[in-house]
Amino acid sequence: MPALQKARLRHAVHYASILLEIDRMFLEGGDAVQRALANLDLEWSNIIAGQAYVAANSETNKFANELCTEYANAGRRVLDFRLHPRERVAWLTAALHAAKRTQRQEAISAHLGNMGLAYADLGDFKQALACHEQALAIERERGDKRGIGMQLGNIGLAHTACWAISKKPSCIMNSTWPSRGNLAITAVKAWPWAILVWRTQLAENIAKPPSFMSNV
């Protein structure tokens, strides 16, 4: 491997680790939130450069491919405060392709779920639902009850937003829809419909046991 490529990969590893540390600091809450965001701003140009490099080289370099799928996970919470939803979709799309190359089903599901949340922030609930439903299918295949529950919740929330906007249980696109920070306010008004959707999806999930049970 050329020396320059090694150096760029080491740079990417280093700043992926820093991003992970910042994300963990952010989760501590309180004063740590502001410290985390300040550190993120300080390291932002290098973090962006590291992610861009591994995304650009993920198809030809196995190590870059692994790093590409990890970058989106490393800062999955704090990045909401620094990346526009369209940029989050771009990061997650690169990470999703990387995870698919190595057939990492858990990572594929995680990226799809987070991509669905990003699309919801953009107001594209049709695409958000498509992502969450794909993730749900993977979690059902894996038999992961926690993952199933998370994706059912995401699907219910997306339906809630659709109902709140259109006053009917059909999904539409609305580019002016607020981000998740304001979503809860509107969701409260539409919560009865969300519960109905969630119960329906849950009933369907119970009726369809995980694939591993078919072999019992």
N, C-alpha and C positions, 0 to 999 in steps of 0.2 A: 504494500500500500504506500503511495507517495507520501512524503513527509508533510506536505501541505494538507492533504486530506486527513491525515492523522491528527494534525493540529486543529483543524476545523471540527472534527468529531469530538476531540477532547474539550474544546470550547463549548460545544453543544451539550455534552454530558454535564459539564460544570454548571452551566446556567439552567439546565433542567433541574438539577439538584437544588439550586438556589430558589427556583420557582416553587418547588415542592416545600421548601422550608418556609417561604413567604406564605404559602397557602395554609400551612399548619399554624403559623403565627396568627393569621387572619381568623382562624377558627377559635382561637382562644377568647375572642370577643373583648369588650371593654377598650381600654387604651391600646391594646395590641392591634386592633383593627387599623388605627391610624398609622402605627409604626409599620405594619405590613404594607399598607398602600404607599407609604413614603419609600420603603425599601424597593417596592415594585417599580416606582417611578425612577429610582436611582439606577436600577439594573435593566430597565425596560429595553433599551436599544440592543443590549447584548442578548436578552431573552428572545426578542424578535428575530435577531440575526441567527441564533441557534436553531430556532424552529424553522425558519425559512430554508436554512441549509439542509436539514435532515429531510424536510418535505420534498425539496428539489432532487435529492439523491436517494430517496427511499426505494425507487424501483431498481436501482443498480447496486446498492450497498445494503447488505443484510443488517449491519449494525445501525445504519441510518434509518432503516425501516423500523427497527425496534424502538429507536428513540422517537421516531415520528408519532407512533401510537401512544408513547408515554407522555409526550409534551402536553397533549390536550388534557390528560388526567392529572398531571402534576399541579396544575393551577385551576382545576375545574370550578372552584368557588370564587377565588379572588379575581379571576380573569373576567368575570361578569362586570366588574367595575372599571375595566380598562379596554376591553374589546367591544366594538359595536357588534350587535347580533350577526350581521353579515360576515364580519371577520371571524366570529366564533364558528359560524357554519363552515368557513373556509378551513380553519384549523381542524375542525372535526371531520370534514370530508377527507382531508389528507390522512388523518389518523385512522379513519374508517377503512380506507383503501389499504393502508399499511397492515391493519389487523386482519383484513380479509386475505392478504397474501400469505399470512402464517396461520390462517384459520383459527384465530383466537376468538372463540365464540363469546366468552365473557366480555372481552374488550369490544367486540363488534356491537353487542347489545348495549354496553355503556355508552359508546359513541353515538349510537342511534338515539338512545334516550336523551342524551344531552343535546343532540342536534334538534330533536323535537322541541325541547325547551327554547332553543335559540330561534327556531322558526315561529314558535308561539310569540316570542318577544317581537318578532317582525310583523305579527298579525296574520301570518300564513298558517292558519289552523288546519287546512287541508293537508299541507305537507307535514305539519307537526303530528297529526294523527297517523299519517302513513309511516313516519319514523317510529312512533311509539308502538304501533301494531306490529311492525317488523321485529322490534325489540321484544315485544310480548311473545311472539311466536318462538323466538330463540330461547327465552326463559322457560317457556312451557316444554320445549324440547330438552332443555337441560334439567328440568325438574326443580328449579330454584324457586322456592316459594316466596322468598324475600324479593327477588327480582320480579316475579309475577305480580306481587302486590304493588311494587313501585310503578310498574308500567300501567297497571290498571288504574292507579291513582292519577298518573299523567294523562291517560286517555279520558278519565272522568273530568279532569280539570280543563282539558281542551274542549270537551263537549260543553262544559259550563260556560266557557268564554263564548262559544258559538251561540249558545242559547241567549246569553246576556245581550249579545249584539243584535241577533236576528229575531229574538223572541220565538224561536222555533228550533227544534232539534236537528238542524242541518248546518253543515259547516260552510262558512264563507271566508273570504279573505278581506282584511281591513288593515291597510297600512298605517292607520292612525291609532290602532289599538295600543294602550299603554303597556309598559314593561311589567314584569312580575312584581315590581315594587308596589304597583297600584292594582294588580290583578285581584287581590283578596277582597278589596272593597266592592268591586262589581260581582265577584264570585258569590258573596254572601247572599245577594238578591236572587241568584240563580241556583243556590245550593240544592233545593228540592230536586231539580232536574239532574244535577250532578249525582246525587244519591241514587236516583233511578237508574242512570246509566251505569254507575259503579256496581249496583246490585245485579243488573242484567249481565254485565261482563263477568262478574264474580260467579254467577250461577252457571254461565257457559263454561267457565274455567273448571268449576267443580265437576260439571258433567263430562268434561274432557280431561281425564287424568293424564299426568305426565307420561311421556312415551316409555320411560323405564319401567312403569308399572305394568305395561302390556306383556312384559316378559316374565312377570311373577307367576 
